[in-house]
């Protein structure tokens, strides 16, 4: 690190000597975006909300909305993809209603945010004493967090912007994908599209699959109207040689098999109003699979005809 700093200093000195003073640096700002902090009566903590609004007038019914988990990490990328969507759709002659992007994160430091995430994104299982998560001190707060999104975030946004409540998506990766599945299985009418990337189905001895069982049984009596996208990186359960002892977790957690098997089970439910799509990114591991998830998830929500491989 010290060598890099010295090289950078030398490079800046060279530029300064060759072309005058270094220009003043300013923060980068994303246009048509804003943020606000919101204290929650449900979770008991302060959340930071990032919002990106499409250019132009809102549709008559209001803007579609994507609620994006881990907004601190993923919001800038999805915001850029959203900005490119109108041109892409126009080029292919495909209609696409550009959505508002709502990035959900926390106002605290990185350590406290990671602990909050571990609690907010995991289902309320009866026993969370041995979940396989070695870092989160508290877990099982997913219902409180989902109440926060629907009962606090959504009204706060609706007071500022015209929203289409019939076109909403919840999108998340890893623990975020686990939360998306929990929302689908326990409150399937809360959103109309559920995008779960690399979901941590392994958590707590695959507890979320017990919720799936109840969901399937209820759907047999009362058909569910929802669209579901499941994605995973093809290398997510292949241990890296450089991972050492930690590499065993990649195989044990069965990220690819769990996601593939769940997609097959949900697809077998059938029905015109319940649609399931599974995408596997062959060259990506868990670290890299979030990027294609954002791209494919946006297209799946707004313009499925633009998905690679679509007819």
N, C-alpha and C positions, 0 to 999 in steps of 0.2 A: 504494500500500500504506500509506503514512504517513497519508493522509487517512482510510482505513478504520480504522486503529488509533485515530486521534483521535476519530472518530465513535463507535467502540465504547466508548472510555474515557468519553466524555461521556454515552453512554446508561447505562453502569453507574453513573456518578456520580448521574445523575438518579434511577435506581431506588433507589440507596442512600439518597439524601436523602428520597425520597418514602415509602419503606416500610421503612426500617431497613437493617441490614447485609445484604450479599449473602450468601445461604446458601452454605455450604461445598460445593464441587464434589467428587464422588467418581467414580472410573473406572466406566465401564459394563461390566458382566459379563454374558456370555451364559450362561444356566442350562444345566445338564447338558452342559457342555463341559469339556475339559481340554486341556492341551498338554504336550509333552515334547520334549526335544532328543535326537537320536540320531546318534552318530558312525557313519559308514559305512566298512566295510572295502572296499566296492566303488568308491565315488566318491572316497574320501579326504577328505571334508568332513563338517561337522556340519549336519544337517538339522533343521528344526523341524516338528513334526507337530501339527496342530490336529485335535481329535476332537469330534464332536457325537453324542450318544447319544439315540435316541428315548426318549420317556417310556413307562413301562409295562414289563411283562415281555417278554423276548425270545421270538420264535417258537421252537417246538421244534427247528427246524433251525438256529437262530441268526439273527442279524441279516444282511440283505443289506448290502453295503458299496459306497460310491462313493469311489474314489480320485480326488481332485480336484487337478489341477495348478494352479500359481500360487495356492496356498492363501492366501498373504498378501493377495491382491487379491479373491479370489472366495469364500472360506470363509464370511464373515458373511452374504452374500446367499443362498447355497445353504442355509445352516443355517436361516435364516428361512423359506425356501420349504419345507424339510423339515418344520418345525414345523406349517405350515399344511396339509400334505398329508392327515393323517387326517380333518380336518373337511371338506376338499374331497371326498375319496373317499366319505365317509359321505353327504354331501349328494347325490351323484350315484348312490349305491348301487353303487359300484365297489370291489372289494377292492384294497387297496394295502398291501404290507408296507413300512413306513417304514424307510429305510436309515440306517445309520451313515454320517456324512460324515467323510472323512479328508482334511484339507487338507494338501498337501505343499508346503513352502517351505524357507527357509534361516534359519540363526541369525545370519548376518552382516549388515552394513549393506547399504543399497540397491545401491550400486555393485558390491560383491562378489557379491551375490545375482543381479544381472543377468548378470554374467559366468558364474556357475555355471549359470544357466538356459540361456544360449547353448550351453554345452557339453553339459549333461545332456539337453536336449530335441531334439538334432539327431542324425540317423542316422550310423553309422560308415562313411561313404563312403571309398573308397580315396584320393580326392584332395579335400581341403577347403581348398585354397589360394585358390579364387575362388568362394565360395558365394553371393555377393550380400549377405552380412551384413557391414556395415561397422563393427560395434561389438564383436562377440564375439571375444576373443583366441584362445580355444580352442573347438573344435566337434567333434562326432562321438562324444559319450559316452553316447548313448541306451541302449545295451545295458548298460552299467555301472549306469545309473540304474534301469532296469527290474529288474535283478538285486537292487538295493537294495530296491526296493518289495516284490518277491515273497519275497526271502530274509531280509530284515531287518525291514522295517516290518510286514509281515503277521504273522510270528511274535510280534513285540512286542505287537501288538494282540490276537492270539489268547490271549496270556497274561493279558490283562486282561478281555476281553469275549468272549461267545459269538458267533462269526462263522459265516455260511453261506458256505462256500467255493465253493459251486456258483452263487452269485448275487453276482457282483462286476462293477463297471463301472470303466472308466478314462475320465475326462472331461477335456478340455483345449481351450483356445482359442489360435489363432494358432500360435506354436511348440509350444504344448501340443497343438493339433490335429495338428500334424506328428508329434509323438511318439506320439499315439494311433494314427495310421495305420501308423507303423513297427512298433508292437506288434502290430497286427492282421496285417500282412503277414509278419512274421517269427516271431511266437509267438502264433498265433491261439487257443490254448487257455489263455493266461495270464489272460484275463478272459472273461466270457461276453457282456458288452456293451461296445461301443466307441463313445464319443460324441466326435466330432471337430468342433469349431466353427471355422470360418474357417481351415482348416489351411493352413500355409505351404508348399503344394505347390511353389511357385516355387523354394524353397531349393536351391542347388547344381544349377542346370539341371534341376530337377524329378527329382532323384535318387530320391526315394521311389517314383516310378512304375516304376523298374526293379525295385524290391522287389515292387511290385504284380504285375508280369508273372510273376515266379517264384511268387508266391502263387496266382495264377489257374491256373497250370500244375499245381501240386501239388493244388489243390482239385479239379481235373478227375479226378484219380486217387483222392484221399481227401477226400470232402466235408467242408466246414467247418461246424461248429455254432457260430454266433455271431449276435449282433444288432448292427447298425451304424446309427448316426444321423450324418448329415452335414448341417451347417448353414452358412449364409453370409449376410452382409448384402447386399441387392440393390445397394447403392451402393459396394461395396468396390473395384470397378475403375473407378469414375467419379471423375476428378480433381476436387478442390475448386478453385474459382477462387482461393481464398486460399492455396493450398498452394505456389504458385510453381513453381520447378523440381522440387521434390520430388513434385509432382503426377504427374509422368510415371511414377513407380513404381507408382501405383495401376493404371494401364492395362497396364504391362508385366508385372506379376505375375499378371494374369488370375485374380484370386482367385475370382470368380464362375464363370467358364468352367471353370477347373480343377476346382473342387468339383462343379459340375453334371455335367461329363463323367465324372468318376470315379464319381459316384453312379450314372450310367446304366450304366457298364461293370460295376460290382459287382452292380447289380440284375439284369443280364442273366445272371449266373451261375446264378440260380434256386435251387431246392431249398427244401424246407419248413423245414430247420434253419438256413438262412442267409438272414436277413432284413435288408433295407437300406431305410432311409427317408431322403429328402432334404427339407430345409425351407429355404426362402429367405425372409429377412425384408426385404421390399421397401424399407422406409424407413430401414434402418440401414446405416451404413458400418462399417469395421473397428472403430472405437472403440466403437460402440454395440451391436455384434452379440453381445457376450458375455452381455448381460443376458437376452435371450430364449433364448439357448443354455442357460443354467442352468435356466430354467423348463422348457423343452421336454425337455432331457436328463433331468431328474428324472422327469418324467411318462413319458417313453419307457422308462425303466428300471423304474419301479414300477407304472405303470398306463397303458398306451398308450391305453386307451379314453377317458382324460381329455384327450388331446392335442386342441387346437383343430382342428376339421374331421374328427375321427374319427367313425365311424358309431356 
